[in-house]
Amino acid sequence: MAQVPHPTPLVDGPPAVGSKLQDARKAQQLSLDELSKRAGVSKSMLSEVERNQANPTVGVLWRLATALGISLTDLLGNTPADKATPTVELVPAHTIPVTTSPDGKCSLRILGPIALAGRVEWYELAVEPGGVLASEPHEAGAKEHLSVLSGSLTVQAADSSKVLKAGDSARYAVDVQHAISNTGKGMAKAVLVVEHLG
């Protein structure tokens, strides 16, 4: 495979995940096209990421890792040894990654650290009126905990659904098809925690 015509990346630059992504895809005997459809990432973007010619967002990496059934840390591992962590680590608002649902009406600010992805993840969720965040089943035993901060949201898991108002929380299994939707007239905000087992 030809070397990318760039100088050696800086230590503080983005991690090169291409070879790990390609190895994980080939281990599952998936074509670029199959993984592209499964993850909702364009085939051209996927190809560029595998060749380390693109700097994907955390949202893109998260979708790819989820589609492959691996954690983000599997893709981002082998980073230089951690520097001494200060007692209080500040994460500035502008550095928090955001991913958007396919309908463009739901945004998820990824609040949890990447190191915990695949174990426990938490998000600030904002859903516009008419927005739906629909998900395929996660692994067996996985759960979500949704706490509505403002507005109202409807949670559906398999054949069960509940309407949550501001201040309400719902806990539900997500090893079935599930969705969070805003059937109200105003913006809804919530905190979403995803609990994985294993």
N, C-alpha and C positions, 0 to 999 in steps of 0.2 A: 504494500500500500504506500503510495507516494506521501512524502512528508509535506505537511502544510507549510507553505513558504512564509513563515513568520518566525521571528526570533523566539528564543525560549521565553515562555510567559513569566511575568514577575511572580514572586512568591505570593504577593497579595492579590494576584489576578484571579479570574474565575477558574474553578477546577475544570480540567479536561475530562469529560465524562463519556466521550464518544466510544472508546474501546469497551468500556464496561457495559454501556447500553447495547452495543452490537453483540457482545458475548452473551448477554442475558436474552436478547431477542433470538439469537441463533440456537441457544440452549433449549428454547421452547419451540424451535422449528417454525418461527413466525417470519413471514416476508415483511418487507418494509410496508407494503400496502395493508397487510393484515393488522400490524401494530398501529399504523396510522389511523385506521378505522376504529380500532378498539379504544385508542387513547383520545381520539378527537383532535389529533395534531396532524397538520398537513404532511403529506409524504415528502415534499421538498424540504420542509423544516426538519423533519426526522432525519433525512439523509445528511443535511448540513450538520446537525448535532452529532451524528455518528462520526463525521469526518472532522469534528472539532472546528468547523468553519462558522458556527453560530454560537452566540452566547445566550442560551435559553433562559427564560425566567424560571423562578422556582415553581410557578404554576404549571408551566409546560413539563418540567422535570417531574413534578408531583403526579401529573396525569400519566406520564410514561411509566413511572415506577408503579403506580396503582394498576395500570393495564397489564404490567408484567408480574404483578403480585409480589413485588419486592419493596423494600423501604428506600426512602431517599438517601439514607446513610449508606446503603449498598452502592448507590451511584456516586456518592460524594466522598467515599472513604479514601484512605491513603493520603489525607491532607497532611501538611506539615504538623509536627507536634504542637499542641495547643500552647500558647503563651500563657503566662500566669494570668488567671482571671481575677479582675478586681472584685472586691466584696460586693459592690453593686454595679451590675453591668447595665448600662443604658442602651436601649434600642430606639434610636430616633424614629419618629412617626414616618418620615419619608423613606426609610429603609425597609419598612414592613411590606413584604410581598402581597400582592392582591391578585386573585384569580376571579374570573367572571364566568357565569353559567352560559351555556350555548344560546339562551334566549336574550342574553345581554341585560337581564333585569335583576340578576342576583350577583352581589359581589361578596367575596370572602377574603377578609384580611387575615393572613396566616400569622396568628399570634404566637403559636408554640415554636420552640426551637427545632431546627431540622433534625437534630440528634434524637429527638423523641418521636419523629414521624414513624408511623407503623406500630407505635405502642399507645401513645395518647397524643391527640392533636386537638388544638382549640382555635376557634376562629371567631371573628366579629362578622356577623352576617347582616347584610342589608338587602331587603327585597322590595322592589318597586311593586305597585299594584299590578296584579296579573302575572307577576313573576313566579316561576316554578323551578325549584332546585330538585331535580329527579335523579335518583341514584340506583344503580344496579346493586344486587346483594353484595355485602362485604363478606369476609370470612366468617365461619361459624362462631357464634358467641359474641360477635362484635355488637356494641351498643352505642347509641347517641344520647346525649343529654342536651336539650334545647331550653334555654331560658330567654323569654321575650322581654326586651327592655322597653320597647315602645311599639305601638300599633298592635296588630294581631296577625297570627300565622296559623295555618292549618297543617298539622302533621299527619301523614298517612304512612302506615307500615303494614304491608300485606293488605288485609281486608279491614283493618282498624284505622279510624281517623279521629282526631280531636282538634278543637279550635282553642288556641291559647291567646289570652289577652296579656297586656303588659303586667309583669310580675309573676306570671305562670311559668312553670317548668314542665317539661315532658321527658320521660325516659323510655326508650323503646329499642327493641332489637332491630339491627340493620343487616342481618344475614338473610333478609328478604328484600324485595323491591320496596323502595321507600321514597317519599318526597316531602318537601316543605314548600308550601305555596302561600301567596298573599292574595286572598280574595277580597280584601278590604279596599278602601278608597285612598288610603294614605300609605306612605313609606313605613315599613316595619323593620326594626332592628333587634338583633338577638345575639346571644353568645351560644356557640355550638361547640360541644366537646364530643370527640369521637374516641371511644375506648376500644382498643383492640386487645385480644387475648393472645398469649403466646410469646 
